[in-house]
Amino acid sequence: MSDRNSVAPRAAADVRAYDIETDVLVVGYGCAGSAAAFEAAAGGAQVLVLDRMSGPGGASALSGGEIYLGGGTPIQRACGFDDDPAAMAAFLSAALGPGADPDKITRYCEDSVAHFHWLADRGVPFNPTLWDAPAWVPPTDDGLMWLGENSAPFAELAAPAPRGHRPAAADFGGKLLMDRLAGAARSAGATMLSDTRATCLIVAGDGTVVGAVARRYGAELTVRARRGVVLTTGGFVDNDAMLAAHAPKLLGHTKVSAGTDDGSGIRMAQALGAAVRHMATGQVGISLVPGLAARGMVVNGNGQRFINEDTYPGRIGQAALFRQDMRTWVVLDERAFEEVPEPQRWGVRPTHVAETAEELADLMDLPATALADTIRRYNSFASRGVDPEFGKAPRWLRPLAPPLAAIDVRAGVRPPSESGDRRGTGASVFTLGGLHTSLDGAVLDIDGAPIPGLFAAGRAASNLHGEGYISGTSLGDGTFFGRRAGAAAARTD
């Protein structure tokens, strides 16, 4: 590895003089960095935020803006839903999968209503209305949406309540969210140095992190942090070498990022002996329209269903990539297709159409008998209003009638090329693993001890997630634990 790409720490004894000094240094200015900067500044610390881009935002600003909140928020109550932290925790514990941190989930759920009010007090607006159908990003400015809480297997584990809280913006609300959070950090006194890339950490003789080295316009800068450094640099989906080493299943797919999730913060901390968790895990945004999938069937390369189609679509994506190698189709009929308004289809059209299941299977290059049997079984269940195999809700069950159609998810949602070829991988991915941290964001070493002066939050850290994912838990996790990391760093003298 070249010296330019090295993340080896710089000894404080080798720094003759610092170019900049501050109390708390935050590296990265997405939602976690904004929350950390605000809380550190509100705690009386001088705060400087470094970001390699020309302004705040990162992947957070490009996101749908959903924040996973519950326990009885004002938006939930206004929409007629009762909720409590225990039900929220039961859902998250199951949905976020093996390895989810129970202590962090408990604290996140118990403090969720307070976190809602924190966001609202920072100027993030939420409308008291519900989008009541499966969706990646609703085309409205409704402030609440379901994220699988009312689908199998979760509806039986805890009383269902919608918890996807959305800033009041039609479609993608990430930019609105970041505008408000970055504005709050500035108002609290945090300052920013843009176009500046942190390259390594500066460490005192006793192992305490006391600052960072950065590059700006080709020149090196040294920054002293008197109280602590908070890493909010994002995940590592943009670093193919790290993906190959930790999460090879995520290679070769569309990357969900702002192009800067290169794992640099994780690597800088690892160079000090920091531990990591769940580095093989990732979220998969599958290229299907949730409204179409819920009204039809999702089948694999054997022509068989493998999940309930009305669940959170990210669960379908993870199952498709990790268990089906993306050989996945949505099978539906004309009525199902027409029931989804054209603007909500995102330009997706069937890739195959046929009068019979056998003909459709032939076009899809699937076993004809298997697909026909799957459709017969599905129609039999649908006619009785029950799905004993996967628990799909009766609301979405209806026998499929010819002519039948199939949508190959690998075709994506892009317009076809001039040659007519739309085939891709059908997956958009990001990483979930990161630095092992305490409840207050302290980065832990491989023995489980805090590295003095070093904190992390957002996708650079592993907080709530195990193997699973639910929309809103990135922004929720990032802002909630970013707040805690910033406050803890400000307290460190």
Disulfide bonds with the S-S distance in Angstrom:
none
